[in-house]
Amino acid sequence: RAVQRTVRQLGARKLPTTRTAVIFEPRMTGQLLAFLASCVNGMAVYRQRSCLAGKLGQKGGGENIHVGDDALRPRGLGSRPFDSEGVATRRLDVVRAGVLNSYLLNAYSARRLGLKTTGHASGQGVSVHNFYLEPGDLSPEEIIRSTERGLLLTRTIGHGTNPTTGELSKGAYGLWIEGGEIAYPVAEITIAGNLLELLSRVDAIGNDLEFRSPIAGPTIRVQDVTVGGR
């Protein structure tokens, strides 16, 4: 896979700065979900270091966005019957139809927020179990074919995320799409945006969800993303 990713980038071009559709490969969706997980972490929320503090019951994405955390998933990498405080775990709807339903809480963060623990204690903090975006019905190939013009995001570099504001900015590599087909590789670009805005602009979700880590997502397409270039 690493060799394939390298070969795909041979002869990469630069892009002018633009706003365009961006297709996130599953690994890239996983990175976006990891950012979301840091924002629903109860320790960050009660310290007011999350853009989602005070936003339970409010919109945090489009109506097609359903994010769960399932501690009881069979053979899940993060599955466990109890958290580190002995609280029984369960499947939790974190975001349902774009609405923020729950934070991830241990006993301490729950008490500070006036809520009940969700069974996410890990050591002295909070962690996910099996955190994922529910898949859709489209194959990755169908998503690409239905994209007239855009970027297939294959790799990012750097750690340009700010949970307090929800802003992200990362160096990126990918493949440019024209007329529903891969045209050429691109490099030395930057992907920038706000987490909640990106989640509200997802207009296609793939059927290719695979759990290769405790945080997983399928291919998604996000409209109107800022791609910085030359």
N, C-alpha and C positions, 0 to 999 in steps of 0.2 A: 504493500500500500504506500509506503514512504517513497519507494522508487517511482511508482505510478504518479504520485503527486508531484515529484520533481520533474518527471518527463513532461507532464501537462504544462509546466511553466516555462519550458524552453521557448526562446524567442518572444518573451513577454514584452508587451508594449505599455506605455504610459497612457493615461486618460486625462482629458481636460476635466476640471471640476464640474460636476453635474448633479442633478437630482434624478434618480431613476429607480426602477424596481430592482430589488436585491433578493436573490434566492439563497437562503442559508442551507448549506449541506447539514446533515444531522449533527456532526461535530460542532458546527458553528451555532446551531440552535441550542445545543447543550451549553455552550458558553453563555448565550443570552439567558438561558434558564438559571445558570449558576449566579448570574448577576441578580436575577429576580429573587433567587433563594436568599441572597445576602440582604435583600431589601425587606423580606418577610421574616427575617431572623428576629425573634423577640428581644434579644439583647440589644440589637441595633435600634429597634423600634422604641423601646422605653427610654433609651438615651437620646432620642430625637436625631439619630444618625441614619435615618431612612426616609426616602421620598414617599414612603407609604405609611408613615406614622400618622395616626388619626384618620385613616381612610378606609376602615372596615365598612363594608356595605356600599362602597363607591366603585365606580367604573375604573378598572385598571387594564383594560384591553378591549378588543372587539368582541362581539357576541359569539364568535367562533372559537374563542380562547377558553380552554378548560385545562387547568393545571391541578394535578393531584400529587399527593405524597402518600405512598402505600407501603407501610411497614410490614404488611402481611403478604406481599406479593410472593408467590411460590418461586423459590430459587433466586429471589432478588438479592443483589449484592449488598443492599442495605437493610434487608429484612430482619426483624427481631420481634419477639413477643412483648418485650418490656424495654423501656429506656433505662438509662443509667441511674435513675431515681426510683426504679421499680414500678413505674406507671405503665399500665397496659397500653400497647400501641394499637393503631387502627389505620384504616384508609381515611385520608383527610382531603376534602375539597378545599384547595387553597384559593383558586380562582374558578368560578363557574359562570359561563356565559359572559365573561369579561368583568364580572363583579368580584372584588376582593372579599372572600368569605372568612379567611382565617390567617393568623400569623402562625409561625412555628415557635412553640413556647415550652420552656421548662418551668419548674415551680416558681423560681425566683422572678423571671421576667413576667410570668402570668400574674403574680401577686403585685408587681409594680404597675401593671397595666389594668388591674382590676378584672382580670379574666381567669379562665381555668387553663391549667396546663394541657397541652395537646400530646404529651408523651414524646417530646423531642429533646430531652436532656441528654447531653453527651459530655462527660467530664464535668467541667465547670461552666460549660456553655450550651449551645444549641446546635444541632446538625440535622440535615435531611436524612430520610430513610431511602426511599426510591421515589425521586422527585421528577415529574415528567409532564410533558404536554401531550394531551390525548391526540392520537393520529386522526387524519382525515381519510378521504376516499381516493385521492389522486396519487398516481405513481410519480416519482421524481421526473421521469421522462415526459409525462403529460404536463407537468408544471413548466418544464423548460419549453416544450413545444407551444404552449399557450402564452409565452412571453415574447412580445414583439421586439423589445429592446431592454436590456438590463445586464446585471452582473450576477454570475454564479460565484458566491463567496466560498472559497476553499480553505483559507488559512488567515489567521490574524496574528499579530505580534504586539507585545506590550501589555500593560495592565491599566489602560486608560478608562477606568470605570469609577464613578463616584456615587455610592449608594445614597448619600445625603440629598443629592440633587437629581439623581437618576440619569445624569449625563454620561455618555460613553464616547470615546474617540480612540480608535485603534488603527495601527498600520495593517494593511490587508493585501492579499493576493487573490486572484480569481480568474474566471474565464468570462469574456464578454459574449453576450448573446445578441444576435441580429436575426430577425425573422424566425424566431423559434429554434434557432440552431446555434451551436457553439461556433463562434467566429475566430477568436484568438485569445491567448492568455494575456492577463494584465498584471502589473506589479507596481510597487512604489505608489500606492494609493492609500487613502485614509477613509474609514467608515465612521461616520459621526451621527449622533442623534440622541434622543431621550427615550429611556426604556419604555415608559408608558405610551409615548407616541408611536414607537415601533410596534408595540403589541396591539395598538388600535388600528394599525394599517396592514395587518396580516390578511391577505385575501385568498391565499391558497395554502392548504396543509396536506402534507404527504401521508402515505400509508406505510412508511418505512421506519416506524419506531422500533429501535432495538436497544436493549439495555446492556451497554458495554461499560457503564459506570453507574453510580447511584443517581446521577442526573442525566436525563436522556430526553431527546426530542426528535421528531421526524423532520424531513425537509419542509421548509416554509418559504413563502414568498411575501416580502414586505414592500409595499409601494412607497414611492416618494422619499427615498433615503438619500441623504447627502453623501456623495462620494467625492472626496477631494483628490485632485490630481495635479498636473503640472500648471 
